[in-house]
Amino acid sequence: MYAGVDWHQRITVDQRVLAGKPIVRGTRLSVEFILGLLSSGWKDEQILENYPTLTVEDVRACLAYARWVVEGERVFEVRA
């Protein structure tokens, strides 16, 4: 859980939807897509206006999911 958002309640994976990419539950909007909007400078308000099925909690869940994924990464230096 991150910043009070339990992404497990809002993010799901279904092999039949978008080839199994993580999506916001009940939509066909991928976490990757939402993160792309945010990284392009979209504000929460713009996302919610353009995708009215989403909630601000859904957007936060995408961020929490991304943090969880990155948190689990390990980087090792490889010397040539």
C-alpha positions as CSV (number, residue, x, y, z in Angstrom):
1,M,0.0,0.0,0.0
2,Y,1.3,3.5,-0.9
3,A,0.0,6.8,0.4
4,G,-3.3,5.3,1.6
5,V,-4.1,3.6,-1.7
6,D,-4.4,-0.1,-2.0
7,W,-3.8,-0.7,-5.6
8,H,-4.9,-4.4,-5.3
9,Q,-8.5,-3.2,-5.1
10,R,-8.2,-1.2,-8.3
11,I,-5.6,-2.7,-10.6
12,T,-6.1,-6.1,-12.2
13,V,-4.6,-8.4,-14.8
14,D,-6.8,-10.4,-17.2
15,Q,-5.1,-12.3,-20.1
16,R,-8.2,-11.6,-22.2
17,V,-7.9,-7.8,-21.9
18,L,-5.0,-5.9,-23.5
19,A,-2.9,-9.1,-23.6
20,G,-2.7,-9.2,-19.9
21,K,-1.4,-5.8,-19.2
22,P,-2.3,-4.4,-15.8
23,I,-5.5,-2.3,-16.2
24,V,-7.8,-0.3,-14.0
25,R,-10.5,-2.7,-12.8
26,G,-13.7,-2.4,-14.9
27,T,-12.0,-0.6,-17.8
28,R,-9.8,-1.2,-20.7
29,L,-7.4,1.5,-19.6
30,S,-3.9,0.2,-18.8
31,V,-1.7,1.4,-16.0
32,E,0.9,2.1,-18.7
33,F,-1.6,4.4,-20.5
34,I,-2.5,6.4,-17.3
35,L,1.2,6.7,-16.4
36,G,1.9,8.0,-19.9
37,L,-0.7,10.7,-19.6
38,L,0.7,11.7,-16.2
39,S,4.3,11.8,-17.6
40,S,3.1,13.9,-20.5
41,G,1.9,16.5,-18.1
42,W,-1.8,15.7,-17.9
43,K,-3.4,16.8,-14.6
44,D,-5.7,14.5,-12.7
45,E,-8.6,16.8,-13.7
46,Q,-7.8,16.4,-17.4
47,I,-7.7,12.6,-17.1
48,L,-10.9,12.4,-15.2
49,E,-12.7,14.8,-17.6
50,N,-11.5,12.7,-20.6
51,Y,-12.1,9.3,-19.0
52,P,-15.1,9.8,-16.7
53,T,-15.2,6.1,-15.7
54,L,-12.0,6.8,-13.7
55,T,-11.7,8.2,-10.2
56,V,-8.8,10.0,-8.6
57,E,-8.3,6.9,-6.5
58,D,-7.8,4.9,-9.8
59,V,-5.1,7.3,-10.9
60,R,-3.4,7.1,-7.5
61,A,-3.6,3.3,-7.7
62,C,-1.7,3.4,-11.0
63,L,1.0,5.4,-9.3
64,A,1.0,3.0,-6.3
65,Y,1.2,0.0,-8.6
66,A,4.2,1.6,-10.5
67,R,6.0,2.3,-7.3
68,W,5.4,-1.3,-6.2
69,V,6.9,-2.6,-9.4
70,V,9.9,-0.4,-9.3
71,E,10.4,-1.1,-5.6
72,G,10.8,-4.8,-6.5
73,E,13.5,-4.2,-9.1
74,R,17.1,-4.9,-8.3
75,V,19.9,-3.3,-10.3
76,F,23.3,-4.9,-10.5
77,E,26.4,-3.3,-12.0
78,V,27.8,-5.3,-14.9
79,R,31.5,-4.7,-15.7
80,A,32.8,-5.5,-19.1
